[in-house]
Amino acid sequence: MSTLRFKALEKTVNKQAEKIVIEEKLSTLFNQNVFSYNTMREYLPKLAFKAIISAKEKGTKIPREFADQVATAMKDWAISKGATHFTHWFQPLTGTTAEKHDSFFRPIEDGRAMDTFEGSALVQQEPDASSFPNGGIRNTFEARGYTAWDPTSNAFIIGTTLFIPSVFISYTGETLDYKVPLLRALQIVDDAATEVAKYFDKNVTKVQSTLGWEQEYFLVDLNLYNSRPDLQLTGRTLVGHSPAKGQQLDDHYFGAIPMRVMSFMQELEVESMKLGIPITTRHNEVAPNQFECAPMFEEANQAVDHNSLLMDLMGRIAKKHDFKVLLHEKPFAGVNGSGKHNNWSLSTDTGENLLSPGKNPKKNLQFLTFFVNTIKAVSEYGDMLRSAIAEAGNDHRLGANEAPPAIISIFIGSQLSRVLDELEKVTKGKLSPEEKTELKLNVVGKIPEILLDNTDRNRTSPFAFTGNKFEIRAVGSSANCAEPMTVINTIVAKQLRDFKVEVDGLISGGLSKDEAIFNVLREYVKSSRHILFEGDGYSDDWVKEAEGRGLSNYKTTPEALKLELDPKYISIYESTGVLSAREVEARNEIKLEKYSTKIAIEADVYVDLALSQIIPAAVNYQNVLVKNVQGLKDIFGDEFKELAKDQIDLIKLLSTHINSIKSATDKLVKELQKAKATTNHQKQAEAFSKKVKPLFDDIRYNSDELEELIDNNLWPLTKYREMLFTR
């Protein structure tokens, strides 16, 4: 192993940055390989083009007679770009994307052939559903499932293949992917938010959910990555001590981007632009070799597809630069992990951001309405958000002084807090002329002014208002954005529906529209106070205070996932039509099984490392010391005891750590077998969390201690000294 490591180091040191030549402006490259509006307008008949636009903007169905026209246009465009194959590209519950390629080529009579792509192939394909996670919805022998074209997301070309964004459902109609629930949630938040927005502007006919994600990731040299079996198999380093210099000096954050990394970033941006991913930001993150990229805001469904596509793209391009992209939330202990902030808002087809204050009291009352309703939704259903971000990798990161804690709270800033204080004082029922004037001019009217001094952020808040959007900061770097986006849009839609009923009830009772809105918002502020927090989310005091407020603190994935089966939350999915009870239960089983499987893999790797590398390396070094002691005895006789005292003490210490690792490994094997034999998914996940994972600590501690004692030439698993070398 040490020979492999030194060869990897030699390759890394001699690796030069790839030269990336960008001959065109990024704006010219944008959407070059996308079946975009402009491309559709060029290739599609007018009626077919209108049908696609209507499907995108209004969610209407595309008449079957246009499917063949769209398919032919897609084929002609794709072939003109060098494509030979097509695939339905979908996002199953594995956490990665999936694709099955078929050729445009078809043989015909007389030994001839032609390129063809029919509407039926565009609209639907049939992959094997039994081979994807389904949570018991399908039996292994029941293989049929369907992918269906999602016309609301643009098709694109990578290499010689036309990719068609698609949904994935079972033969029985249940969803087996991330996209279907998201599309349903986007539709209901559109309906609910549009009805509320009409209080302020009758011209609003559609509300879009928007998303701007920020993708954090690590880059490590591919040769060094290949010398780390734990990194290859689990996505993180399980053993090995930290270097003397990590991130203590904060010198990596926003520092000069290393040349090899810059080349990777440039090629990533070029290819992203061609695929319509509007990447605009790149920089060094806090930890050594950690980086971030971020795009402009987009419609949420398109943004989710773009993030999934970007994660695929990063891996492909990194390999060309002899890098490995690490998307694990905590690939290295001792330095910051990676997240993916989801910046969420709502915008109307009239050009209004509903979470952005306006220039007059009317627009600011609109802002307050959606602002307070979002707070109310999270205060009522925040545990659903906690479940949506629950994952084995994220357990290492949440609350670790680098990411928000597992306690769901909302940061809005002191100035907006004072606005809510004033709202809470609103008189019940009709308002006096003086109170109306005070509210509209001095409270609501001055919101834009106070927000100018309210731009600071609370990095310890999992859900923070940042001027014109809410930032969900607790999402893990490897996560599919669809899940937190599905939850936030579902609960906000549910809340807006309830708000509309309450306001309409007060209006029918004799209050004016504004009076009714103020009265309902007042009660929402009162009932949501417990979730608003402006302080340090990392502090022990907050943990105690949150408990007193009745806020949950589910620190592990099994705890958080147990909440999903609460009838209160299942009823929200069912009443909104986003998921059925059976689909919720199936997804819960999949996530629990995925958690258990990941921990089981880590446990197996720990056992393999302990028995095949750590203990043998320690014994080899011990043998060197024994030989040294024996040689001193042969040369110096009785004097050797004094001369070899340190070596003898070290031999004993090595034996202590070797025995401790062997003992911990034996315990781990026993608990691992018990956990694997547990058939109930919830109990199995709890066993892995409470019984198996704690045993990792003994192996990790003793192996790290051994590494401190052993000559580096004999030790193959140093965690950072080379892994973070990519300049």
N, C-alpha and C positions, 0 to 999 in steps of 0.2 A: 504493500500500500504506500509506503513512504517513497518508493521509486516512482510509482504512478503520480504521486503528489508533486515530486520535484520536476518530473517531465511536464506536468500541467503548468507549474510555475514558469518553467522555461518558455513554453509556448505563449503564456500570458504576457511575460515581460517583453517578448519580441514582437507581439502583435501590434500592428500599426492601424491607425484609424482609416476606415474606408473613406475615399473621396467621393462626396455626393455633389453632383453637378445639377443644379436646378435651372433649367433653361427657360422656363416660363414662370410668370407670376402665379402665386397660389390661387388668386382669384380666377385666373384663366383655367387652372386645373380643376377647379371646384365642379363637382358633379360630372366629370368627364366620363366616368364609367357607371353612371346611374341612369336608369330609365326615368328621367325627371320630367317635370311639366313641359319644358321646352322640347325635349326629345319626343315625348308623347304627342305633342302638338304637331311635330314634323312627320311622325310615322303613322299616326292614327287617323282614321276617318273622323269627321267632325262629331258625329253623333256618339261614336265610341269614346272619343276624348271627353265629351261632356258627361258621359256615364261614369267614367273613371273619376273625374273631378267631383261629381255629385257623391260618389261613394266615399271619397276622401273627406269631403267637407261636411256632408250631411248624413253619412252612414247608410245611404240607400243601397239596395241590391243592384248589381249589374245584370241587366237582362242577358239571358243565355246566348241570344243571337250575336251579342257583341264579344263574347268570350273568344270565338275563333279569330275575330278581327284583331283583338288585343294580342292573342298568342302569336299570330302571324307577324304583327308589328314588332313584338319583342324578339322573335326569332331573327327577322331581317336585320334589326338593329344589332343584336348580339353577334350575328355572323359577320356583320360589317366591322365589328371590333375584334374579330378573330376567335369568337367562341365556337366550340364544337359540341358542348354538352350543356344541360340545364339541370338544376336541382331545386327541390323544395327545401328551403333552409329554415329550420325550426329550433325551438328552445325547449327541449324536454326537461324533465325534473331531475336530470343528472347534474345540472349546474353548468353544463357546457352546451355548445350548439351541436346540431346534427345535420347531416346532408347525405343524400344518395344520388349519385350522378347518372343521368341517362343521356344518350347521344341523340342529336337531331337526325342522325343518319337512319334511313330506312331503305332496305332493298325493295325493288319493284321488278316487274316482269322483264324477261329478256336479259337478265344479268345486269340490269342498270340499277342505279340508286339515286335517292334524292334526300334533301334535308327537309324535314317537316316537324311542325309543332302545333298540335291541335288544342282547341279550347278545353277539351276534357282533361288533357295532360296539365294544362295551366291551372285549372280550377282544383284538381284533386289528384293525389297520389296515395299509394297504399304501402307504407312501411310496416315492418313487423312490430306491433305494439307490445307483444309479450316480452320483448328484449329490453324494454325501457321500464324504469320504475313506475308502478301503477298503484301501489298501496292496497293491493287486493281487489281492485276494480276488475282486473282481468286474470284468468287462470293462465298458467304457462302454456297450455295447449290451445288457448284461444289467442291467435296471433294477430287478428285483423285490427288495424287502426288506420286512421286517415290523416293526411296532411292536406290542408286547404289553403289556397292563396289568400293572403291578407292584402287587399288592394290599397289599404290606407298607408302602407309602408312601401317605399320604392324598391323595385328590383335593381340589381347591380351585377357587375361582372368582376370576377377575380380570375386572373389568368385566362383560361379558355372555357370558363364555365359561367353560365347565367344563373345567378342566385335569385330565387323567388321567395321573399319572406312569407312564412306560412304559419298557420295554427296547427296544433296536433291534438286530435281527439280519438277516443276509443270507438270501437264498433257500436257500443251502446250509447254513445253520445257524450260521455263524461270527458272533461278536459284532462289532458295528460301533459300540459305544458304551462309555461309562465304567461304566455301571451293572451290566451282566451280570458282568464279572469281580469287581466289588465284592460282589455278592450271593453269588457262589460262594465268595469268600474269607471272607465273614462266616459262611457255613454251615460251612466246614471248621474255622474257629477256634472256632466254637460246639461242634462235635463233639469236637475235640481238648482244648479247655479244660474242657469238662464232664467228660470222663474223668479228667483230672488233679484237678479240684476235688472229685471223689468220694473222693479219698484223705482229704479233710478233712471232707466233709459229704455223706453218702449221699443227702440230700434234693435236691441240685442236679440239675436236669434240663435246664437251658439256661444258656448264657453269652452275653451280648450284648457286642459291641464298642461302646464309646461314643466320641463325638467332640464336643469343644467347640472351635470355630474362632474365631479373632480376625481380623477383616477390616480391614486397613489400606487407605486410599485417599486420593487427593487430590481436592479440589474447586476448580475454577477457573471464573471467570465465562464463560458461554457466548459472549458477544459477543467477548471477548478470545480465547477458544479458536478461534473462527471466523476470526480474523485470523492464525492460525498454521498454514500449510499443512503444516509438518512434524509438528506435534502432531496435526492431523486425520488424516494419512495413516499415521503410524507409532506414535502413542500417546505420543511423547516429543519434546522439543525437541532438534533435532540441532545447532543453532548458536546463538550468542548468549552474551555474557559474563554472569557472575553479578553480582548487586548488591553494594554495599558491605556491606549487612546481610543475612545469610541466617539461619542457625540458631545463630550463634556464642554468643548470649546464653542459649540454651535457654529463652527466654521464651515460646515457643509451647506447649511440652510441658505438658499439664494446665492450660493457661491458661484464661481465660474464653472460652467458645465464642462466636464472632461471631454477631450477631443473625440474619443471613441464613442462616448455617449451622445455627443452632439451629432455625429454622423448617423447614429441610429435614430435620434429624434427627427432629424431632417428627412430621412427616408420615410419614417412613420407619418410625418405630417404630409408629405407629398402624396403617399398612397391613401391617406385618410381623406385628403381633399378630393382626389379622384372619385372616392366612394361617397362623397357628400357629407363626410363627418367634419363639421366646422371647428376643428381644433384651432384655438387661438392662443393658448397659454402653455408654457413649459418652464420648469425650474427645478433646481435641486431641492429636495425635502430635508427634514431635520437629520435623519440617520445617515451614516455613511452609505453611499451607493443607493440611496432612496431618491426617487424622482416623482414628479407629478405632471400630468397634462390635463387640460380642461377645454371644453368647447363652448360655443355660444349656446344660449337656451334654444330648445326646440320643443315641438309638440311631444308629449310624453311618450307615446308609443314609438315614434320615430327615434327619439332619444334613447330609449331602452334598446332598440335594435342596434343603434349606432354604438352603444357601449359594449354590447355583446360582440359585435363585429370588430370593434377596436381591440378587445382582449384577444380575439383570434389573430388579428393582424399583428399585434405586438409580438406574439410568439413566433410567427413566421419570419418577420423582419429581424428579430433579435438573433435568430439562428444564422442569418446571413452575415451578421457582425460578430459571430462567435460569442454571443451573450445568451444568457437564460433569463427570462423575465420571471420574477417571483411575485405571485399575486396573493400568497398566503398572508393572512392578517398579522402574523408574528413569526417571520422566518428566522429571526435571530433574537435570542434573549439579551436583555441589557441595553438594547436601543429601541427606538420607536418602531411600532408596527405600522401597517398601512390600512387606510380606510378609503371610503368613497362617499364624500359628502353629496347628498341629493338635495339640490336647491329647487324647491317646488313653489309654483304659483298657479294662478288662474287668469286667463285673459279672454276678452270678448272678441267677437268678430267685428266690433266697431273700433278695435284698437286700444281698448282699456286694459291695463293690468289691474285686476280687482284688489290686489294687495299693495297697491301703490297709492299714496295720498294724492289728491288732486289739487286744483287751484281755487276751489270754492267749497263752502260747507256741504253742498249736495254731494260732491264727489268724495269728500272726506267722510260723510256718513256712510256712503257706499263702502269705502275702505274699512271703516270701523265694523260694519256689518259682517263682512267676510273675515276680517281679522279676529273678531270676538267669536264668531262661529267656529273658526278653526281651533282656537284655544279651547272652546267648549267641547269640540269633538275629541281632542286629544285628552282632555281632562276626564272624559267619560270612557274612552276606549283606548287609552294609552298602552295598556297591556297588549293590545293587538299589534302595535308597532314594535314593542319589545320582542314579541314572538317572531315577527317578520325579519328581525336582524339576528336571530339566534342561530349560531353555527359554531362548530367546534373551534375553528380558527379565531372567530371573534371573541370567544371566551377568554383568550389570552390577552386581548387588547382592551376590552371595555373597562374603564375605571383605572387603567394602569398609568395614570399621569401622562397620557398621550392621546387619550380618547375619552369621550363622555362616559359617565358611569352607567350601570345597568338601570338606575332609577330614571324613569322617564319624567322629565320636568321641562318647563318652557322658559326661555329667556326672552324678554321683550325690551329690556332697558328701563332705566329709572324714569325717563320722560314719559314714555307711553304708559308706564305704571301709574303715573299721576293722572293721565287722561282717564284711565279706567277707574281711578279713585273718584273722579268727578262724575263719571257715568253711574257709579254705584249710588250716588246721592240723588239721582233723578227722582222726582216726586212720582208716586204711584198714580196712574190714571192720567187725567188731563194736566197739561203743563200751563203755567201762567205765562203771559206774554214776556215777562221779564226773564223767566227761566229759559224760554225758547231762545231769546236773544243771547243770553249768557252761554248756552250750550253751543249754539251755531257759530257765534263770533269768537268767543274766548276759549272754548274747549275744542270743538270740532274744527273750527276755521283755522286754528293755529297749528294744526298737526304737521303740515309740511315744514314750518319753521322750527319746531322742536326736534324734528327728525334730523335736521342738519347737525345737531349736536348730539345725536344718538347713534352714531355709526360704529362705535366700538363693539366688539364681539366678545362673547363668553365662550371660550373654546371648551369649557367643561360642560356645556349644555348639550344634551342630545337633540334638542329641538329649539332652534333659536331664530328669532325674527331678525333679519339683516337688512332692513330698509324698504324692500319691496318684494320680499319673498321669505319663506321659511326654509331653514337649512336643517335637514335631517342628517346630523353629524355622526350618528352611530353605525351607519351601514358599513359592512366589511368590504375590503378591497376586492375580494373574489366573488362577491355577491352579484346576482342578477338584480338590476334595479327594479325589475317588474314587481317583485314582491312588496317592498315598502311603498312603491307607487300605487299598487293595488289597494293596500290598506289605507293609506292617507286619503285617496280619492273616495274610497267606499265610506269611510267614517265621516268625512266632510259632507258627502252627498246625503247621508242619513241625517246628519245634523241640520243641513240646510232645508231638508224636507220638513223636519220638525219645526224649525224656525218659521217657515212659510205658513204652516198650519196655525201656529200661535199668533203670528202677526195678523193674519186674515181674520182670526177669531176676535181679536181686539178691535180691528177696524169695523167689523160687523156689529160690535158692541158700542160703537159711537166715537171711538178715538180716530184722530187723523192718522194718516200713514206714518208720519215722522214720530208722532207720540207713541204709536204702537211699537215702532222699531226701538225707540229709546227705552220703553218699558220692558220689552223682552231682553234687550241687551243688558239692562241693569241686572236682571235676575241671573243671566248667564255669567256676568262678571262675579257676582256673589258666590255662585256655585262652583266657579272654576279657580278661585283664589289659591286653593291648596297646591295647584300644579305650577304656579308661577314662582320662579326662584332666580334671583339675580346674583347669588354668591358663588363660592368655590365648590363645585360639585365633587372635587376630590377629597374634601375634608371629612374627617370622622364626625364632626358636628352635623354636617348635612345628612349623613346616614341616619343619625339619631332623630334629627328634625323631620326628615322625610317619613320615617316610621310613625312619628307623632301625627303627621298630616294624613296618614293613611295611604301613602304612596308605596307601591310594591318595589322590592329590590331582589329580582330574580337573577342571581349571579351566573347560573349555569344554563346551558342549552336545554337539558331535560326539564328543569324547573320552568323555563319560559315556554317550552312547547306544550307543557301540560295545560296551559291556559287556553290553547286553541280549541280545546274540546268543551270549554265552558259554554253551556246553553245560551248564555247572554250574547256571546260572540258569534256562535253558529247562527243564531236567529238574525243577526245583522246581515250576514252573508246571504241567508235565505230570503229575507225580506227585500233585499236589494237585487236579488237575482245574480249576484256575482259568483257564488259557489253554492252548491247543494250541501246538505249535511254529509252525504256520502263522499263528496269530493273533498270536503274539509278533513274528514277522518282519514281518507286515503293519503292526502298530502302530509298529514301529521305523522302517519306511519312511515312514509318515505323519509321524512326529515329525521325522525328518531333513528331509523335504521342506518341512514347515512352517517349520523353522529357516531353511533356505536361502531360502525365499520371503520371510520377514520381512527378512532381511538384504538381499535383492535389492531389496525395496521401499525400504528405507532408502537403499540406494545410488542408486537412481533419483531419490529425492527430493533427495539431496545434489547430484546432477548438475543437476537442475532449479533448485534454489536458487542454485547457484553461477553458472549461466549466465544465469538470468533475473532474479535479484534481487541477489545479493551483488556480482558484478562490475559490473553496471550501476550500482548505488548508489555503488560506489567510483569508477567513471569519472565519474559525475555530480559527485561531490564534487571529484574531481581537476580537472574542467573549471572549477568555481567558483574553485579555487585558481589555476589557470592564468590565468583572467580577472583575478583579483586581482593577480597578478604583472605581467601585461601592463599593467594600469592604473597600477601603481606605476612601471613603466618609463616610461610615457607622461608621467607627472607629474614624476618626479624624475630622469629620465635615468640617468646612470651610478650615481647614488646608490642606485638601486633594488636592486642586488645585496646591499647590506648590509641594507637595510630588508626585503627579501623573502627573506632567508636561510632563516628557519624554514619559510616556505611552500614554497620550492624543495626543502628537505630532505624535507618532508612529501609533496610530489609524487613524489619518488624512492621514498620508503618505500611509498607507495600502489602504485606500479608494481611494486615488489618483491613485495608481497603478492598483487597481481592476477595477476602472472605465476606465482607459486607455486600459487595456487588453480587457474589454468588448466592448469598442468602436472599437478597432482594429479588434476584432473578427467579429463584425457585418460588417465592411467594407470588410473584407476578404471573408466572405460568399457571399456578393453581387458580388464582382469581380470574385470570383470562379465560380459562376453561369453563369456570362456573358461569361467567358472564355470557360467553358464547352459547352456553346450553340453555339460557333463559329464553323462553319463547314469547313472553309479553314484551312488546317493543318499548313501552314506557319503563317497565321494571328493568329491562336490559340496559337501556340508556342510563338509568340511575345507577345501576351496578358499575358500568364503565366509568361514570363520573365520580362515584363515591368510593369504590373499591379498587378499581384498576389504576386510574390516573394518579392517585396519591403515591402509588408505589414507584412511579417514574422518578420521583424526587430523590429517593435513596440511590438509585443507579446513577442519576445525573450528578448528584453531589459527590459521590465517591469517585466517579470517573473524572470529574473536574479536578478533584484533589490529586488523583493519580497523574493527570496531565501536568500539574504544577511540579510534580516530583520527577517525571521521566524526561530524559534528554529528548529534545524535539525531533532528532533524527529517527527516533524509534516510534514516534507517535503520529498516527495517520489522521487524527480527527480534530486538529486545531480549528476552532470555530471561526475566528475572524482574520487571523493574521494574513491569510492569503485570500480567503473568500471575498473580501471587500477590496481586492486589488483590481481595479479596472481602468486606471488612467492610461 
